[in-house]
Amino acid sequence: MSSLFDKSAPTELCDGPLTTSYVGSAVLDVSTHSHVTLTMFYSPDDGTGLEVLPEVLIAGSAGESDDEWQPAVSTLSAGTPASGAVAMEMLATSYTLPAAGSRSLEVKVLGATSFRVRVRELGAPGTPGEATVYAVRSRLGA
């Protein structure tokens, strides 16, 4: 009988100094997983926060350019009713950690083959802060 829940050991996606532009992490194979739990550690210097954008690559994409990656999580804008329907724009969801510390976040990756995060430091830091991001892949109903 197989386990109803399976999870991997933590994998370090990125570690080191930050820039104010998004930088992509290492790529994680999630083709047989349903969720990724991220644990983020941020140690600022002059920056005002850490911004993390989880992204997935869907089967059939080569992943050779940033254009093929898409946000792992979308947020819907507030829409205005018109003609009996409400159009809501789908927006990329990023997460911020505004002070030194750590946080964890769960991201669904159903249907994705690969996962990564893009990170950047907010503000105008003279001296860059540092961040480390770990990922644990999990599968329900294994």
C-alpha positions as CSV (number, residue, x, y, z in Angstrom):
1,M,0.0,0.0,0.0
2,S,1.4,3.4,-0.9
3,S,1.5,6.5,1.3
4,L,-1.3,9.0,1.0
5,F,1.3,11.8,1.3
6,D,4.9,12.1,0.0
7,K,7.3,14.9,0.4
8,S,10.9,15.5,-0.7
9,A,13.9,16.8,1.3
10,P,14.4,20.6,1.2
11,T,16.1,21.9,-1.9
12,E,17.9,25.2,-1.9
13,L,16.6,27.3,-4.8
14,C,18.7,30.4,-4.2
15,D,21.1,31.8,-1.6
16,G,23.1,35.0,-1.6
17,P,23.0,38.8,-2.2
18,L,20.0,40.3,-3.9
19,T,19.6,42.9,-6.7
20,T,16.7,45.2,-7.3
21,S,15.9,43.3,-10.5
22,Y,14.2,39.9,-10.6
23,V,16.7,37.1,-10.6
24,G,15.6,33.5,-11.4
25,S,16.4,30.7,-9.0
26,A,17.5,27.1,-9.8
27,V,14.8,25.1,-11.5
28,L,13.0,22.3,-9.7
29,D,11.3,19.3,-11.4
30,V,7.7,19.1,-10.2
31,S,6.3,16.9,-12.9
32,T,5.1,14.3,-10.4
33,H,4.2,16.6,-7.5
34,S,1.2,18.7,-6.6
35,H,2.5,21.3,-4.2
36,V,5.7,23.1,-3.3
37,T,6.3,24.6,0.1
38,L,8.7,27.5,0.1
39,T,10.6,28.7,3.1
40,M,12.2,32.1,2.7
41,F,14.8,33.8,4.8
42,Y,15.6,37.5,4.4
43,S,18.4,39.5,5.9
44,P,18.2,43.1,4.7
45,D,20.9,45.7,4.8
46,D,19.6,49.0,3.2
47,G,16.7,47.4,1.3
48,T,13.0,47.7,2.3
49,G,11.9,44.1,1.6
50,L,12.2,40.9,-0.3
51,E,9.8,40.2,-3.2
52,V,9.3,36.6,-4.3
53,L,7.5,35.6,-7.5
54,P,6.8,31.8,-7.8
55,E,6.6,30.6,-11.5
56,V,5.8,27.4,-13.3
57,L,6.6,25.9,-16.7
58,I,3.7,24.0,-18.2
59,A,4.3,20.8,-20.2
60,G,5.3,21.5,-23.8
61,S,7.3,24.6,-23.0
62,A,11.1,24.4,-23.5
63,G,11.8,26.9,-20.7
64,E,14.5,28.6,-22.8
65,S,13.2,32.1,-22.2
66,D,11.5,34.0,-19.3
67,D,8.5,34.5,-21.6
68,E,7.6,30.8,-21.3
69,W,7.4,30.8,-17.5
70,Q,4.1,31.9,-16.0
71,P,3.1,33.0,-12.5
72,A,2.3,29.9,-10.3
73,V,-0.5,31.9,-8.6
74,S,-2.8,34.5,-10.2
75,T,-5.0,37.1,-8.4
76,L,-8.1,38.4,-10.0
77,S,-8.7,42.1,-10.2
78,A,-12.0,43.6,-9.1
79,G,-14.2,43.6,-12.1
80,T,-17.2,45.8,-13.1
81,P,-20.4,44.1,-14.1
82,A,-21.4,44.8,-17.8
83,S,-24.1,43.0,-19.8
84,G,-24.5,40.4,-17.2
85,A,-20.9,39.4,-16.9
86,V,-17.9,40.5,-14.9
87,A,-14.5,40.6,-16.6
88,M,-11.6,40.2,-14.2
89,E,-8.0,40.6,-15.2
90,M,-5.6,37.9,-14.0
91,L,-2.6,39.4,-12.4
92,A,0.7,37.7,-11.3
93,T,0.9,37.3,-7.5
94,S,4.1,38.1,-5.8
95,Y,4.8,37.9,-2.1
96,T,6.8,40.4,0.0
97,L,8.6,40.0,3.3
98,P,9.0,43.6,4.5
99,A,11.5,43.0,7.3
100,A,14.2,40.6,8.4
101,G,12.9,37.1,9.1
102,S,11.5,34.0,7.6
103,R,8.1,32.9,6.2
104,S,6.7,29.8,4.6
105,L,4.3,29.6,1.7
106,E,2.5,26.8,-0.1
107,V,2.1,26.9,-3.9
108,K,0.1,24.5,-6.1
109,V,2.0,23.1,-9.1
110,L,-0.6,20.8,-10.6
111,G,0.1,20.3,-14.3
112,A,3.5,22.0,-14.2
113,T,6.7,20.3,-15.2
114,S,9.1,22.8,-13.6
115,F,9.1,25.4,-10.8
116,R,11.3,28.3,-9.9
117,V,11.1,31.6,-8.0
118,R,12.3,35.0,-9.1
119,V,13.5,37.2,-6.2
120,R,14.5,40.8,-5.8
121,E,15.1,43.4,-3.1
122,L,12.8,46.3,-2.8
123,G,13.9,49.9,-2.2
124,A,17.2,51.4,-3.3
125,P,19.7,49.5,-1.3
126,G,23.3,50.8,-1.2
127,T,24.4,47.5,0.3
128,P,22.4,44.5,-0.9
129,G,20.6,42.2,1.6
130,E,20.6,38.5,1.3
131,A,18.0,35.8,0.9
132,T,17.8,32.1,1.0
133,V,14.8,30.2,-0.4
134,Y,14.2,26.4,0.1
135,A,11.6,24.3,-1.5
136,V,9.9,21.1,-0.4
137,R,8.0,19.2,-3.1
138,S,4.9,17.2,-2.0
139,R,2.4,14.9,-3.6
140,L,-1.0,14.1,-2.3
141,G,-2.4,10.6,-2.9
142,A,1.0,9.1,-3.7
